């Protein structure tokens, strides 16, 4: 081994920082805030890349994402269809200081390196890469039964509570239910043809109020939470 390799082995590795933007429904601004943070950190001289961001066709989100370097996704074929997933190995090879990883609860397609995206995130953290991620409170494993009772919605993708507890900082991406419904009616969250159906189902006022209260009360530990 070279002297540099020996030195790298014996030098203590800094603890990577895991930051989570938590919301209570699609459209409250989690991804937008994550990207905004990435842009701020880049302006301070940090090496920031997008590991994966889902814009869902939202123009403002896509515009922010275009301001940062994006790691190309890996393509996987499953049952005759080609899917794209975050390329963990490409990020590890690139070795940025910060990786932005959207939708922490996502389940990777069969054949991926890991089954769940949060497992991808922990591999990045173990490599010393800071990760900024996003998630809605209904995906917290222990809260899924409560969410089903409150809204009638069965959450299929969940994240173990210990994953959320590992976050060094949790930021609540908050928006009133009325403001969120207004965004929906304008077509800012889903295309207008989907908006009315969403407003009559998941985005009904009682659902949003219950989920918001759940996020504010039980979604995360108060000592690590800030509001945004």
N, C-alpha and C positions, 0 to 999 in steps of 0.2 A: 504493500500500500504506500501511496505517496504521503509525505508529511501532512498535506492538506486533508487527506482522507482520515488519517489518524486524529487530527485535530477536530474534524467534524464529528467523529464518533465520541470523543471525550467531552466535547463542549455541551453543556446542558441545553436542551431544546426549549425555547420559549413556549409557554402555554398558549395555544391558539384561542382566539375569542369567538364565541358563538353568540350571535345576536338574532333575536326572533321578533318579527313584526306580526302581532296577533290581531285578528279581526273576528267579527261575528257573522259575516256574510260576504259573498262576492261583491266587489264594487266599493268597499269602504276605503280603499286606498293603500292596501298593504304593499302591493308590488310597486306602485308609484313611489311610495315612501322609501322602499328598499333601494330603488334605482336612484332616487334623489340623494340618499346617503352615499351610495357608490360614487356618484358624481362629485359630491363634496369631498370625499376622501381622495379621489383622484386629483382634485384641484389642490390638495395639500401635499401632493407628491407621492401618494401611495400607489402601488401597482394593483389596479383593480380590474377584474375581468367578470364577465357574465358567464356563469356555468350553465344556467338554464333560466329563461324567463318566458312565461306564457302571457302574451299580450291579449289574447282572446279578441283580437281585432280592434282593441281600444287605441285610438289614434294617439292620445296624449302619452300613453304608456310606451307605445312603439317609438315615438319621437325621443323620449328619454333614453330608451334602450339603444338607440342609434348613436348615442354619444359615448358609448363604452365599447371596449373590445369584447367580442362574443366568441366563446369557444365553439367551433362547429360540433354539432351533435353526431353521435354514432348511429348508424342505421342497422336495424335488426329486422329480419324477416320472421314473421310468426303466422302460421296457417295461411300462407299465401299473400299476406299483407305486410308492407314495409312500414315499420314504426321508427321514430327517432327518440333517442334518450340522451341524457347528459353523458358526455364522454369523460368519465372520472380519470382515466389514465392520461388523457390529453391535458387535463388540468394539472395533474401531478407532475407531468413532464414540463409544463409551462412554468410552474412554481410561482404563481402570483402571491402577493401579500394578502389579498382579499378576493374571495369568490362569492358572487351573488347567486343564490340557489332558491328559486321560486318553488312554492307548493311542496312543503316538507312531507306531507302525508301521501304523496304520489306513490303508487305501486308500479315498479318498473316492469317492462314487458319480459316475458319468459326468455331466458338466454342472456339477460343482462348480468353484469358483474355481481350486483347485489339485488335482492328482491325488493327492497324499499329504498326510497330516495334518502331517508334519514340515515341509512347505512352508508350511502355514498358520502353524505355530509361528514360522518364521523371518520371516514378514511381521510378526508381532506383535513379535518381538524388534527388528526393524529400526525399528519405530515407537516404541521405547523402553519397551515393556511387558515386565516380568519374566514369565517363564513357568516354571511347575513342571509336570513331565510324568512319565509312567510308561511302562515298557516291560519286557518279559521278554528275557533274554539270547539266547534262541534266534532273536530277530528281528534280531540284528546280522548284517549281510550276510556278513561273512567267516567267521562261525561256523556259518552254516546247513548247510554240508556236513558239518561235524563233528557237529552235532546229528542229522542224518539217519543218520550212521554209528552213533552211540551209541544212538539211540532208534528208528530206522526211520521217524521222522516227517519228512515233507517240509514245510518251512516255506514258505508261499506269500507272506507279507507280510514284507518285510525293510526295514531302514533302513541306508543306507550308513554305513560306519565313521566317516566324517568328521563325520556328524551327532552321533554319540555323543561324539566327541572335542571337539566345540564346547561341550559342557556344562561350565560352570564348576565344578559340584559334582555328584558321583554318589553316591547313598546306596543301599547294598545293603539291600533289604527282605528279611531273612533269617528262615527258619523251618526247623526240622529236617524231613526227609521224614516222620518218624513223626508229628510234630505236624500237618503238613499233611494227612496221610491221616486223622488223627483228625477234623480240621475237615471233611474230605470226608464221612466217615461220619455226622457229625452233621447234614449238610445245610447247612452254613454256606457252602459254595462253590457247589454246584449243587443243584437239587432232588433229593431222595432217590432218585427214580426214575432219575436220570442218574448218581448217585454210584457205584453198583456197576459200571456199564459203564466209567466213567472210571478207577476203581481197577484194573480189569483191563486197561486199555490205557495211556494216557499216564501215569497216576499210579502205575504199578507202581514198587516200591522201587528197582530198578536204574536206571530212567529218572531218577527224582528225584535220586538220589545223583549220577549222572553230570552232570546239568544244574546241580546246585548247585555241584559242583566246578568246572565250566566257568565259572560266574558268578564264583565266588570267585577263580579263577586268571586267567582271560582276559577276563572281561566288561568290565573298565574299567581305566583307568590308576590305579595305586596312589596316586599323589600327589594325586588328586582324589576319592578314594573314602573314604566313611565307612560304618560299619556301623550298622544299626538293627534 
